[in-house]
């Protein structure tokens, strides 16, 4: 092979490698037919996908649960110890999930992981924000702010905010606590 052809081949390989490396961040992650964002913006700050898992109930895939944060967490202690913004996203997979079923799951999650919080006024206010059923393709975001509040949105529409640091910790505990809603979802959200 001539020296010119060898240099040309090296240049092509280098260009392809550069394209692959620079486009890697924009590649979408597809899970169960849903494109998951690698990065989301919360309060002007970029949060990266920490991990995700599929919430199942009786072998039915209910939703993909994703955790976004500025720092990388590999265990629940790190997540609970971090004071930064976090986002929990639910991408619904099942054809229809009644609002009552999700409210029951949240209530059980508070009872199992934050029993002192389960009947608190901020939990009642949080649960009252959900007013509709959930259908395949719906996206629910639970933004846990560094300032100690929880903001709920459904398909991009803000449903409301509850200012309570202990509520924010309680919501996180539903997913990452000692008795999570789904153990495999917890492992997935922690990137395992």
C-alpha positions as CSV (number, residue, x, y, z in Angstrom):
1,X,0.0,0.0,0.0
2,X,1.4,3.4,-0.9
3,X,2.1,5.9,1.8
4,X,-0.6,8.3,0.5
5,X,-3.2,5.5,0.7
6,X,-2.1,4.6,4.2
7,X,-2.4,8.3,5.4
8,X,-5.8,8.6,3.7
9,X,-7.1,5.5,5.4
10,X,-5.8,6.8,8.8
11,X,-7.6,10.1,8.2
12,X,-10.9,8.3,7.4
13,X,-10.6,6.2,10.5
14,X,-9.8,9.2,12.6
15,X,-12.7,11.1,11.2
16,X,-15.1,8.2,11.8
17,X,-13.8,7.8,15.4
18,X,-14.3,11.5,16.0
19,X,-17.8,11.4,14.6
20,X,-18.6,8.4,16.8
21,X,-17.2,10.0,19.9
22,X,-18.8,13.4,19.5
23,X,-22.2,12.0,18.5
24,X,-22.3,9.6,21.5
25,X,-23.8,12.1,23.8
26,X,-26.7,12.8,21.4
27,X,-27.5,9.2,20.8
28,X,-30.9,8.4,22.2
29,X,-31.4,5.6,24.5
30,X,-34.3,3.4,23.6
31,X,-36.0,1.3,26.3
32,X,-39.2,-0.7,25.6
33,X,-39.8,1.4,22.5
34,X,-39.4,4.7,24.4
35,X,-36.7,7.2,23.7
36,X,-35.2,8.3,27.1
37,X,-33.4,11.6,27.4
38,X,-29.8,11.3,28.4
39,X,-29.9,14.8,29.8
40,X,-32.7,17.0,31.2
41,X,-32.6,20.6,32.3
42,X,-34.0,21.5,35.8
43,X,-33.7,25.1,37.1
44,X,-31.2,25.9,34.4
45,X,-28.9,23.0,35.4
46,X,-28.3,19.9,33.3
47,X,-29.1,16.6,35.0
48,X,-27.8,13.4,33.6
49,X,-29.6,10.1,33.4
50,X,-28.3,8.1,36.5
51,X,-30.3,5.0,35.6
52,X,-33.7,3.5,34.7
53,X,-35.8,0.5,35.2
54,X,-39.2,-0.8,34.4
55,X,-41.9,-0.8,37.0
56,X,-43.8,-4.1,36.8
57,X,-47.0,-5.2,38.6
58,X,-48.0,-8.8,38.2
59,X,-45.8,-9.1,35.1
60,X,-47.4,-6.1,33.5
61,X,-44.9,-3.3,32.4
62,X,-46.5,-0.2,34.0
63,X,-43.8,2.5,33.3
64,X,-40.1,3.2,32.9
65,X,-38.8,5.0,35.9
66,X,-35.7,7.1,35.4
67,X,-33.6,9.1,37.8
68,X,-31.7,12.2,36.7
69,X,-29.1,14.0,38.9
70,X,-26.1,16.3,38.5
71,X,-23.9,13.7,40.3
72,X,-23.6,10.0,39.7
73,X,-25.2,7.8,42.4
74,X,-24.4,4.0,42.7
75,X,-26.3,3.5,46.0
76,X,-29.3,5.0,47.8
77,X,-27.2,6.6,50.6
78,X,-25.4,8.7,48.0
79,X,-28.7,9.8,46.5
80,X,-30.2,10.7,49.9
81,X,-27.1,12.5,51.0
82,X,-27.0,14.7,47.9
83,X,-28.6,18.1,48.3
84,X,-28.8,18.9,44.6
85,X,-31.8,18.8,42.2
86,X,-33.1,15.5,41.1
87,X,-35.8,14.4,38.7
88,X,-37.8,11.2,38.7
89,X,-39.5,10.5,35.3
90,X,-42.2,8.0,34.6
91,X,-42.7,7.1,31.0
92,X,-46.0,5.1,30.9
93,X,-46.0,1.8,29.0
94,X,-49.3,0.3,29.9
95,X,-52.4,1.2,27.8
96,X,-54.2,2.8,30.8
97,X,-53.3,3.1,34.5
98,X,-56.1,4.6,36.6
99,X,-55.1,7.6,38.8
100,X,-56.3,5.7,41.8
101,X,-53.8,2.9,41.3
102,X,-50.9,5.4,41.1
103,X,-52.2,7.2,44.2
104,X,-52.4,3.9,46.0
105,X,-48.9,3.0,45.0
106,X,-47.6,6.4,46.2
107,X,-49.5,6.0,49.5
108,X,-48.1,2.6,50.0
109,X,-44.6,3.9,49.2
110,X,-44.9,6.6,51.9
111,X,-46.3,4.1,54.4
112,X,-43.5,1.6,53.8
113,X,-40.6,4.1,53.7
114,X,-41.7,7.2,55.6
115,X,-44.4,6.2,58.0
116,X,-44.2,9.4,59.9
117,X,-45.0,11.3,56.7
118,X,-47.8,9.1,55.3
119,X,-50.7,11.1,56.8
120,X,-49.0,14.5,56.7
121,X,-50.6,17.5,55.0
122,X,-47.9,17.8,52.4
123,X,-48.5,14.2,51.3
124,X,-52.2,14.9,51.0
125,X,-51.4,18.0,48.9
126,X,-49.0,16.0,46.7
127,X,-51.5,13.3,46.1
128,X,-54.2,15.8,45.2
129,X,-52.1,17.1,42.3
130,X,-52.9,14.0,40.3
131,X,-56.2,14.5,38.6
132,X,-56.2,12.2,35.5
133,X,-55.5,8.6,34.5
134,X,-52.3,7.7,32.8
135,X,-52.1,6.3,29.3
136,X,-49.3,4.7,27.2
137,X,-46.9,7.5,26.1
138,X,-47.7,9.8,29.0
139,X,-44.7,11.3,30.9
140,X,-44.9,12.3,34.6
141,X,-42.0,14.2,36.1
142,X,-41.4,14.6,39.8
143,X,-38.8,17.3,40.3
144,X,-37.1,17.2,43.7
145,X,-35.5,20.6,44.1
146,X,-32.4,21.4,46.1
147,X,-34.5,24.0,47.9
148,X,-36.8,21.3,49.3
149,X,-39.9,21.1,47.1
150,X,-41.6,18.7,44.8
151,X,-43.0,19.8,41.5
152,X,-45.3,17.5,39.5
153,X,-45.8,17.7,35.8
154,X,-47.9,15.5,33.4
155,X,-47.0,15.6,29.7
156,X,-45.1,18.9,30.2
157,X,-47.9,20.6,32.1
158,X,-47.1,21.6,35.6
159,X,-49.7,20.3,38.0
160,X,-48.3,22.0,41.1
161,X,-45.5,22.3,43.6
162,X,-45.4,21.4,47.3
163,X,-42.7,23.0,49.4
164,X,-41.5,20.4,51.8
165,X,-37.9,19.0,52.1
166,X,-39.2,16.0,54.0
167,X,-41.8,15.3,51.2
168,X,-38.9,15.5,48.6
169,X,-37.0,12.9,50.6
170,X,-40.1,10.8,51.0
171,X,-40.8,10.7,47.3
172,X,-37.2,9.7,46.7
173,X,-37.6,6.9,49.3
174,X,-40.6,5.5,47.4
175,X,-38.1,4.5,44.7
176,X,-34.8,4.1,46.6
177,X,-35.9,3.4,50.2
178,X,-35.5,0.2,52.2
179,X,-38.9,-1.0,50.9
180,X,-39.0,0.4,47.4
181,X,-42.0,0.0,45.1
182,X,-40.0,-2.3,42.9
183,X,-36.6,-3.7,43.9
184,X,-35.4,-4.1,40.3
185,X,-36.6,-0.6,39.5
186,X,-34.5,0.7,42.4
187,X,-31.4,-1.2,41.1
188,X,-32.0,0.2,37.6
189,X,-32.4,3.8,38.8
190,X,-29.1,3.4,40.6
191,X,-27.4,2.3,37.4
192,X,-27.1,-1.4,38.3
